[in-house]
Amino acid sequence: MRSPHPARHAGLRASSLAQRFQQVRGQTEALIQPLSAEDCQLQSMPDASPAKWHLAHLTWFFETFILERFEAGFKPFDASFRVLFNSYYNGVGDKYPRPQRGLISRPNLQEVLAYRAQVDERVLQLIQSQQASSDAPNDAEINTLITLGLQHEQQHQELLLTDIKHALSFNPSRPAYARHWPLAGISPQPLRWIGFDGGLLAHGFDSAADGGFAFDNESPRHQVYLAPFELGSRLVTNGEMMAFIADGAYRRPDLWLSLGWDWVQARQAMMPLYWQTNTAGEGYRHFTLQGLVQVDPHTPVCHLNYFEADAYARWAGARLPTEFEWEHAARSVPTSSAAPGNFVESAAYHPIALQQQSSGSPVQMFGDVWEWTQSNYNPYPGYKPWEGLVGEYNGKFMCNQFVLRGGSCATPQSHIRASYRNFFPPDAQWQFSGLRLARDMS
């Protein structure tokens, strides 16, 4: 297997890489601390995976793509894990059926944690051996693949949280994953429209602005023409979604795409995922990783699928932005205000009401909720997937998906950038996904 192109993600010095490896791997295990072994076994739907499976698969990645290739005298921790914890890498070999991952009761959680510990030690030894050698021919390639593995792990950290939230929501006791909801000052603001001139603009990964790493789907950088447009100054809120519901929008086929209306009818959908009406019949509560709480009208709405986001935008007399409009607007946000945001590090695990006043630039562009765009998940002009087995990472999913941008309250802050392209099918609700409005310049 040849590595991804080194220009796509610059490596770190061995000492920095070892530190980064320990930090990211440790963060994954910190996320399961509130969970019991029984919690870690739960799989609530085929699209979700048990926390235990995430822990094992992430270790499988380092064992399969790094140790198996570069470790002298390699021996697998357990040969059966190669099939059990393969996700979608057909080039690696057979896979255990995804919908049945919750049936893998053995190895148990402690054995999976032992697997992680052993592989971690072996990867660190590999890093150190490369550092000690004056003529390590594979140093850059190992560095590149470990960096990719850590970015992959951060993606799964978010999936672990969204998957366990979905699983816990079925428990009648509505158990809380955590109880650390940071107090947030609320700055209710009317939606304002911020104009952008458009034009012929460079789009895609820019190492000078986006850092040293990018996935293959963020490149190559290319020219895109944008007509003048306006973007909402902030995210759409729960209160605005309540008005959408009160207007009977879930019962109005004129607001929905044909597939979206089919989804509404099949699900008998009446409100966002995790919402329920209060027992008194007024207002709403929703299940969060902090337990069952009152829906706050000032907080960004989340757990909308593409169909719901598109219908809301149409109801509001607007539309969803394209991913190109979103990225252009995100790059206009001053650097001093681009980094702050509600990411997983805040330990809120839920969107937070707006705390900053808009001063001519869009706010909440990063963190809180992934923002649906109207863009199909397609390759950029000139796109080439990575070579080798890791070439299966992104390109083969470029069908029947839509692009989301900006990260969420479950995203590690160091993982996100303006060029980052997330993608999900249009009926996916269980991610922390919301929306920002756009419209053509009048």
Secondary structure, 3 states (H helix, E strand, C coil): CCCCCHHHECCCCHHHHHHHHHHHHHHHHHHCCCCCCCHHHCCCCCCCCCHHHHHHHHHHHHHHHHHHHHCCCCCCCCCCHHHHCCCCCCCCCCCCCHHHHHHCCCCCHHHHHHHHHHHHHHHHHHHHHHHHCCCCCCHHHHHHHHHHHHHHHHHHHHHHHHHHHHHHCCCCCCCCCCCCCCCCCCCCCCCCEEEECCEEEEECCCHHHHCCECCHHHCCCEEEEECCEEEECCCCEHHHHHHHHHCCHHHCHHHCCHHHHHHHHHHCCCCCCCEEECCCCCCEEEEECCEEEECCCCCECCCCCHHHHHHHHHHCCCECCCHHHHHHHHHHCCHHHHCCCCCHHHCCCCCCCCCCCCCCCCCCCCCCCEEEEEEECCCCCCCCCCCCHHHHCCHHHCCCCEEEECCCCCCCHHHCCCCCCEEECCCCCCCCEECCCEEECC
